[in-house]
C-alpha cells in the first residue's frame, strides 16, 4: 500500500515543529493570488461569530488566521487555539499573550481534552486531510460542540494547486505514478464524511488564480510541502527550469487555486450517525 505522505506522522511532525514551512506557503499565496479578498479574510467572513461565544480552532498552526479575525478577539468569551505541535503552541502563546480570553493548548483532534458540549464553534482549517482516523476526529468534534453548534472545515479542491504540482512532478519523473495524490478530504469528497455525522452541511467555494512570475518561489513552495518530501533538494534547479518553460508570453505561470469550506451544524434529528436516540442516551 502506498504511504500517504499527507498523513505520515513523522513527516508531519518534522514539517510542523515550527511555522517556517507554513510561512513559505502563506507568503507565496499572499504574493501571487489574484482574488482581491484574501483566503483567510474570506474564511473569517463566513464564520457565524457572535459575542460571548466559546470557539475552538483545532490544528491552528501558528494562529495566523486570527490576524484577520482580530475584530472578534475582544468579543469572544473564549478562544482556544489548539495544535499537536508543541512548537506551534509555544508560538501561539507568545503572540496572543495580551488577550486574556485566548489560550494555547496542545491537543489531538482524535482525542480532544475538552468537556462535552463546550464550544459554539469548532474550526479545522486545512488540516483534516492530514488526519488518519477521520471518523474518530469528526466524532470528537461532534462531542465537544454545543447543540446547534457550528463546525467549519476548510480544504482544497483535487483540481487546484496541489494537483497541478503533483502532476508536474510526475511529468518530470520526480514522483512515481504510485504516489498519485490520495487525499481523503477535499472539496469534492469531504461532504460524504461530514453528512454522516452532522445534520446540516453546506459547501462554500473560494475560487482564485495564482499568477506566478518567479519559478524560484514555486520551487520553494514545493519543497515546503509534506507530500513532496521524497524529492531531493538537488532537483531544485531542474524544477525551476521546468516552470520557466511553463510561463506564458507575459512571463506568468497561471495556476488554478480552488479552496473552500464546509459549514456544518450539529443537528441530532437529521444526523445519520448521531440521531435523537444517541442524544438522549449519551448526552
NORZISUL-V193823 format. One record per residue. N is the residue number from 0. RES is the residue in one small letter. BURIAL is I if it has 24 or more other ideal C-beta (glycine too) atoms within 12 Angstrom, else O. D_FIRST is the distance of its C-alpha to the first C-alpha in whole Angstrom. Layout:
N,RES,BURIAL,D_FIRST ; N,RES,BURIAL,D_FIRST
This chain:
0,x,O,0 ; 1,x,O,4 ; 2,x,O,6 ; 3,x,I,9 ; 4,x,I,12 ; 5,x,I,14 ; 6,x,I,13 ; 7,x,O,13 ; 8,x,O,16 ; 9,x,O,17 ; 10,x,O,17 ; 11,x,I,19 ; 12,x,O,22 ; 13,x,O,23 ; 14,x,I,23 ; 15,x,I,25 ; 16,x,O,27 ; 17,x,O,30 ; 18,x,I,31 ; 19,x,O,31 ; 20,x,I,27 ; 21,x,I,28 ; 22,x,O,32 ; 23,x,I,31 ; 24,x,I,29 ; 25,x,I,32 ; 26,x,O,35 ; 27,x,I,33 ; 28,x,I,33 ; 29,x,O,36 ; 30,x,O,38 ; 31,x,I,36 ; 32,x,I,36 ; 33,x,O,39 ; 34,x,O,39 ; 35,x,O,42 ; 36,x,O,40 ; 37,x,I,38 ; 38,x,I,35 ; 39,x,I,35 ; 40,x,O,39 ; 41,x,I,38 ; 42,x,I,35 ; 43,x,I,38 ; 44,x,O,41 ; 45,x,I,38 ; 46,x,I,38 ; 47,x,I,41 ; 48,x,I,42 ; 49,x,O,46 ; 50,x,O,48 ; 51,x,O,47 ; 52,x,I,44 ; 53,x,I,41 ; 54,x,I,38 ; 55,x,I,35 ; 56,x,I,32 ; 57,x,I,29 ; 58,x,I,27 ; 59,x,I,30 ; 60,x,I,29 ; 61,x,I,33 ; 62,x,I,34 ; 63,x,I,35 ; 64,x,I,35 ; 65,x,I,38 ; 66,x,O,40 ; 67,x,I,41 ; 68,x,I,41 ; 69,x,O,44 ; 70,x,O,47 ; 71,x,I,45 ; 72,x,I,45 ; 73,x,O,48 ; 74,x,O,48 ; 75,x,I,45 ; 76,x,O,46 ; 77,x,I,43 ; 78,x,I,40 ; 79,x,I,37 ; 80,x,I,35 ; 81,x,I,32 ; 82,x,I,29 ; 83,x,I,26 ; 84,x,I,27 ; 85,x,O,31 ; 86,x,I,32 ; 87,x,I,31 ; 88,x,I,33 ; 89,x,O,36 ; 90,x,I,36 ; 91,x,I,37 ; 92,x,I,39 ; 93,x,O,41 ; 94,x,I,41 ; 95,x,I,42 ; 96,x,O,45 ; 97,x,O,48 ; 98,x,I,46 ; 99,x,O,47 ; 100,x,O,45 ; 101,x,I,42 ; 102,x,I,40 ; 103,x,I,37 ; 104,x,I,34 ; 105,x,I,31 ; 106,x,I,29 ; 107,x,I,25 ; 108,x,I,25 ; 109,x,I,23 ; 110,x,O,27 ; 111,x,I,29 ; 112,x,O,33 ; 113,x,I,35 ; 114,x,O,37 ; 115,x,O,37 ; 116,x,O,38 ; 117,x,I,39 ; 118,x,I,38 ; 119,x,I,39 ; 120,x,I,37 ; 121,x,I,33 ; 122,x,I,31 ; 123,x,I,28 ; 124,x,I,28 ; 125,x,I,25 ; 126,x,I,23 ; 127,x,I,21 ; 128,x,I,18 ; 129,x,I,17 ; 130,x,I,17 ; 131,x,O,14 ; 132,x,O,17 ; 133,x,I,19 ; 134,x,O,21 ; 135,x,O,22 ; 136,x,I,23 ; 137,x,I,25 ; 138,x,I,26 ; 139,x,I,28 ; 140,x,I,29 ; 141,x,I,31 ; 142,x,I,32 ; 143,x,I,34 ; 144,x,I,35 ; 145,x,I,39 ; 146,x,I,40 ; 147,x,O,40 ; 148,x,I,38 ; 149,x,I,36 ; 150,x,I,32 ; 151,x,I,31 ; 152,x,I,28 ; 153,x,I,27 ; 154,x,I,24 ; 155,x,I,24 ; 156,x,I,24 ; 157,x,I,21 ; 158,x,O,24 ; 159,x,I,25 ; 160,x,I,25 ; 161,x,I,21 ; 162,x,I,21 ; 163,x,I,24 ; 164,x,I,22 ; 165,x,I,19 ; 166,x,O,20 ; 167,x,I,23 ; 168,x,I,21 ; 169,x,O,19 ; 170,x,O,22 ; 171,x,I,23 ; 172,x,O,20 ; 173,x,I,19 ; 174,x,I,16 ; 175,x,O,14 ; 176,x,O,13 ; 177,x,O,9 ; 178,x,I,10 ; 179,x,O,12 ; 180,x,I,13 ; 181,x,O,11 ; 182,x,I,14 ; 183,x,I,15 ; 184,x,I,19 ; 185,x,I,21 ; 186,x,I,24 ; 187,x,O,23 ; 188,x,O,21 ; 189,x,I,22 ; 190,x,I,25 ; 191,x,O,23 ; 192,x,I,22 ; 193,x,I,26 ; 194,x,I,28 ; 195,x,O,27 ; 196,x,I,28 ; 197,x,I,31 ; 198,x,I,34 ; 199,x,I,34 ; 200,x,I,32 ; 201,x,O,33 ; 202,x,I,31 ; 203,x,I,33 ; 204,x,I,32 ; 205,x,I,33 ; 206,x,O,33 ; 207,x,I,34 ; 208,x,O,34 ; 209,x,I,34 ; 210,x,I,36 ; 211,x,I,35 ; 212,x,O,38 ; 213,x,O,36 ; 214,x,I,33 ; 215,x,O,33 ; 216,x,I,33 ; 217,x,I,30 ; 218,x,I,28 ; 219,x,I,29 ; 220,x,I,27 ; 221,x,I,24 ; 222,x,I,24 ; 223,x,I,25 ; 224,x,I,21 ; 225,x,I,18 ; 226,x,I,16 ; 227,x,I,18 ; 228,x,I,18 ; 229,x,O,17 ; 230,x,I,20 ; 231,x,O,23 ; 232,x,O,26 ; 233,x,O,28 ; 234,x,O,26 ; 235,x,I,28 ; 236,x,O,31 ; 237,x,O,29 ; 238,x,I,28 ; 239,x,I,31 ; 240,x,O,33 ; 241,x,I,30 ; 242,x,I,31 ; 243,x,O,35 ; 244,x,O,35 ; 245,x,I,33 ; 246,x,O,36 ; 247,x,O,39 ; 248,x,O,43 ; 249,x,O,43 ; 250,x,O,41 ; 251,x,O,38 ; 252,x,I,34 ; 253,x,I,34 ; 254,x,I,31 ; 255,x,I,30 ; 256,x,I,29 ; 257,x,I,29 ; 258,x,I,28 ; 259,x,I,30 ; 260,x,I,30 ; 261,x,I,30 ; 262,x,I,33 ; 263,x,I,32 ; 264,x,I,35 ; 265,x,I,35 ; 266,x,I,37 ; 267,x,I,37 ; 268,x,O,39 ; 269,x,O,36 ; 270,x,I,33 ; 271,x,O,31 ; 272,x,I,29 ; 273,x,I,32 ; 274,x,O,35 ; 275,x,O,39 ; 276,x,O,39 ; 277,x,O,36 ; 278,x,O,38 ; 279,x,O,41 ; 280,x,O,39 ; 281,x,O,37 ; 282,x,O,39
